[in-house]
Amino acid sequence: MSVPNTEKRVAFFDVDGTLLKSTIVHCYIWMRSLQMPFFLKHLWLIGFLPKIVYYLILDSISRTRFNAIFYRNYRGLEVAEMKALSTEMFEAYIRPKIFSEAVSQIQEHKEQGTAVVLVTGSLDFVVQPIADYFAADAVLAPQLREQEGQFTGELTTAPLIGEAKAEAMRNYAEQHDISLEESYAYGDSQSDLPMLECIGNPIVVNPGKALREKALKSGWELHEWL
């Protein structure tokens, strides 16, 4: 006879780079490109390329600052249209980029009675189809401010990056009587370090050099997902 799980545990998953091969920049470009006539698409992409270089530099300095500035690109875009595009984007672009190992890992947690929560700096409406696909129990993600049916380009809260992720996890745990010591967190980048350090079972996925060294030094579980 199986013994019911009495521990209230959560498996927190970062999204971009952890569950799938994508970034907030790729998602924005995909949706914006789909809105444009074919003959304008390439001209727009050529004009956007210099911005990408700027964003890469900014991201290397401060991912929090990068997110806040990058999301200004959504200013003036129709809320309903972008949310509809995010659903289309999931099937056409995001779903093929999900790591198969991530699917298996989430399924294993669910079979063990562990709740699954996505915690990410990606926008809520972009992440929601991913959460639906995984049947996640909750999503912790930033939202864009809306005004008269359009996005203003400003977030309603601070970007969910770095220490802000860890704080969101602590708040969620407190509100739902979750044991962080018994819970899990999956991340792939140095900016995920606070969320990994605030949990009892940190798991590193496809890390860069610095995070890999930290994981090996700390004895953290390390996964290579393809």
C-alpha positions in Angstrom: 0.0 0.0 0.0 1.4 3.4 -1.0 1.9 6.0 1.7 0.4 9.4 0.9 2.9 12.3 0.6 2.4 14.6 3.6 5.3 17.0 2.8 4.2 20.1 0.9 6.9 20.3 -1.7 7.3 22.4 -4.9 9.6 22.0 -7.9 10.3 25.5 -9.1 11.4 25.8 -12.7 13.0 28.6 -14.5 11.8 28.7 -18.1 14.1 30.1 -20.8 17.3 28.0 -21.0 16.0 25.5 -18.4 12.8 24.1 -19.8 13.4 25.2 -23.4 15.9 26.7 -25.8 14.6 30.2 -26.2 14.9 33.8 -24.8 12.6 36.7 -24.4 14.2 38.3 -27.4 13.4 35.4 -29.7 9.8 35.3 -28.6 9.4 39.0 -29.2 10.9 38.8 -32.7 8.7 35.8 -33.6 5.5 37.6 -32.6 6.4 40.9 -34.2 7.5 39.3 -37.4 4.2 37.5 -37.7 2.4 40.8 -37.5 4.1 42.2 -40.5 3.7 41.7 -44.2 6.4 39.6 -45.7 8.1 42.5 -47.6 8.4 44.5 -44.4 9.5 41.7 -42.1 13.1 41.6 -43.4 13.5 45.4 -43.3 12.2 45.4 -39.7 14.7 42.7 -38.7 17.6 44.6 -40.3 16.6 47.6 -38.3 16.3 45.6 -35.1 19.7 43.9 -35.3 21.7 46.9 -33.8 19.3 46.8 -30.8 20.2 43.1 -30.3 23.9 44.0 -29.9 22.9 46.7 -27.3 20.7 44.3 -25.5 23.5 41.6 -25.3 25.8 44.2 -23.7 23.1 45.4 -21.3 22.3 41.8 -20.3 25.9 41.1 -19.5 25.9 44.1 -17.2 22.5 43.8 -15.5 19.8 41.3 -16.5 17.3 43.2 -14.4 18.0 46.4 -16.3 17.9 44.6 -19.6 14.5 43.1 -18.9 13.0 46.5 -17.9 14.4 48.2 -21.0 13.6 45.4 -23.4 10.0 45.2 -22.5 9.5 48.8 -23.7 9.4 47.3 -27.2 5.8 46.2 -26.3 4.7 49.8 -25.9 1.6 50.4 -28.0 1.0 46.8 -29.0 -2.6 45.5 -28.8 -3.0 43.3 -25.7 -5.6 40.9 -27.2 -3.6 40.4 -30.4 -0.3 39.7 -28.6 -2.0 37.2 -26.2 -3.5 35.4 -29.2 -0.1 35.4 -30.9 1.5 33.9 -27.8 -0.8 30.8 -28.1 0.1 30.5 -31.8 3.8 30.9 -31.0 3.7 28.1 -28.5 2.6 25.5 -31.0 4.7 26.8 -33.9 7.9 27.9 -32.2 8.2 27.1 -28.5 6.8 23.6 -28.2 9.5 22.1 -30.5 12.2 23.8 -28.3 11.1 22.2 -25.0 13.7 19.7 -23.7 12.3 16.2 -23.6 14.2 15.6 -20.4 12.2 18.6 -18.9 9.0 16.8 -19.7 10.1 13.6 -18.0 11.4 15.5 -15.0 8.2 17.4 -14.4 6.2 14.2 -14.9 8.3 12.5 -12.3 7.7 15.3 -9.8 4.0 15.1 -10.4 3.9 11.3 -9.9 5.7 11.9 -6.5 3.0 14.4 -5.5 5.3 17.5 -5.9 3.7 20.6 -7.2 5.2 22.3 -10.2 5.6 26.1 -10.3 7.2 28.1 -13.1 9.2 31.1 -12.0 10.5 33.3 -14.8 11.4 36.7 -16.0 9.4 36.1 -19.2 6.0 37.8 -19.5 3.0 36.0 -18.0 1.0 35.8 -21.3 4.0 34.3 -23.1 4.6 31.7 -20.3 0.9 30.7 -19.8 0.7 28.3 -22.8 3.9 26.6 -21.5 2.4 26.3 -18.0 -0.8 24.8 -19.6 1.3 22.3 -21.5 3.1 21.1 -18.4 -0.1 21.4 -16.3 1.9 23.6 -13.8 0.2 24.4 -10.5 1.2 28.1 -10.6 3.2 30.6 -12.6 5.3 33.4 -11.1 6.0 35.8 -13.9 6.0 39.6 -14.5 3.1 41.4 -16.2 3.0 44.4 -18.5 0.8 47.3 -17.6 -2.2 47.8 -19.8 -4.0 50.9 -20.8 -7.0 51.2 -23.2 -6.3 47.7 -24.6 -2.6 48.3 -25.3 0.6 47.5 -23.4 2.4 50.6 -22.0 5.8 48.9 -22.1 6.2 49.1 -18.4 6.1 46.2 -16.0 3.6 46.3 -13.1 6.3 45.1 -10.7 10.1 44.9 -10.8 11.6 42.4 -13.2 11.5 38.9 -11.8 15.3 38.3 -12.0 17.9 37.3 -9.5 17.0 38.0 -5.9 13.5 38.9 -7.0 12.9 35.3 -8.1 14.1 34.0 -4.7 11.8 36.5 -3.0 8.8 35.4 -5.1 9.5 31.8 -4.2 9.7 32.6 -0.5 6.4 34.5 -0.7 4.8 31.6 -2.5 6.1 29.1 0.0 4.8 31.2 2.9 1.3 31.7 1.4 0.9 28.0 0.6 2.7 26.4 3.6 5.5 25.0 1.5 8.8 23.7 2.9 11.6 25.3 0.8 14.0 22.9 2.5 12.1 19.9 1.0 11.5 21.6 -2.4 13.5 21.8 -5.6 14.6 24.5 -8.0 15.9 24.2 -11.5 17.9 27.0 -13.2 20.5 27.4 -16.0 22.2 30.8 -15.5 24.1 32.8 -13.0 21.1 35.1 -12.5 19.3 32.0 -11.2 21.8 31.7 -8.3 19.5 33.3 -5.7 16.6 30.9 -6.4 19.0 27.9 -6.3 20.5 29.0 -3.0 17.2 29.5 -1.2 16.1 26.0 -1.8 16.9 22.6 -0.2 17.4 20.8 -3.5 19.0 23.0 -6.2 19.4 21.5 -9.7 21.5 23.1 -12.4 20.6 22.6 -16.0 22.9 23.2 -19.0 24.9 25.8 -17.0 27.6 28.3 -18.2 31.1 28.1 -16.8 30.6 30.1 -13.6 27.4 28.3 -12.6 28.9 24.9 -13.4 31.8 25.6 -11.2 29.5 26.8 -8.4 27.4 23.6 -8.8 30.4 21.3 -8.7 31.9 23.1 -5.7 28.6 23.0 -3.8 27.7 19.4 -4.7 24.5 20.4 -6.5 22.8 18.1 -8.9 23.7 18.9 -12.5 21.8 18.0 -15.6 22.7 18.2 -19.3 19.5 18.4 -21.3 19.5 18.2 -25.1 
